[in-house]
Amino acid sequence: MQHTSVIQDIDYWIDVREEQLKPSAFFQRIDSSIANIIKALTNIESLVDSDDKDYLQYIWAKDCRDFSVLLRDALLASVKYTQKSTDNQDVKYAYLVDLASGLNSAAKDLRQWYFDRKLDEKIKKEFEIQLSPIPIVVEQLEDLQKQVKKIFRSSDKIDVLRLDFEELKKDFSYQFQRQVNVVHSTSKVIKKTREILESLSTESTHLIISSAIRKIDDQFVFLENLEGLDSIEVLSFGNNDVVNIPVSIV
């Protein structure tokens, strides 16, 4: 059988299950599958049967390209699912089940189209005046391989960004809580100072007034010794990595 490796890959995707769609293993299998498709398409010229050659290079090659696009998009969906799960967002496991089911169905179609190889005379004549699309399709598949690698690596970048952002949130929360404590303490000082002032009257003796002044001074000293009277520090986010997720269709 021609293209044995590709057919074995397709059979794998026909039977793939949701637990096999974790980004790391998923990426490795996709990368291998696209590499095998590229190798198979570049060997089409060695076929003797001209009808088989025409069908595979003009029709099935594009089907392989479209299936590879689906694999790339499925990897992106897997990465998104994993990241949302890590963030404790409400994600349904059925999402992966549906993803696997979609791959199963598409792979079955791709396998069937490989063995059908039906060409009517009108289409065959059209192919006679066309250049082979194989070089372009192979170039597109190579671009897809690069995109798949970027998507997978983006998962690691997002993990690092998450840790950095958690650290930033922790620093900000600490500073914000300091400010909140200052506001509460200041409110108490204002209340206490008001009570001291309201206790004075035109009949207050010099001794009482002097005592009140000392108490008010004590309140100001207390304020001056509070931590967090300064403005909240502007916290910079040290990680300047940009996560580029390729999603353009080829």
Secondary structure, DSSP 8 states (H G I E B T S, - for coil): -TTHHHHHHHHHHHH--GGG-SHHHHHHHHHHHHHHHHHHHHTGGG-S-HHHHHHIIIIIHHHHHHHHHHHHHHHHHHHHHHHHHHTT----THHHHHHHHHHHHHHHHHHHHHHH----HHHHHHHHTS--SHHHHHHHHHHHHHHHHHHHHHHHHHHHHHHHHHHHHHHHHHHHHHHHHHHHHHHHHHHHHHHHHHT--TT--HHHHHHHHHHHHHHHHHHHT-TT-S--------------------
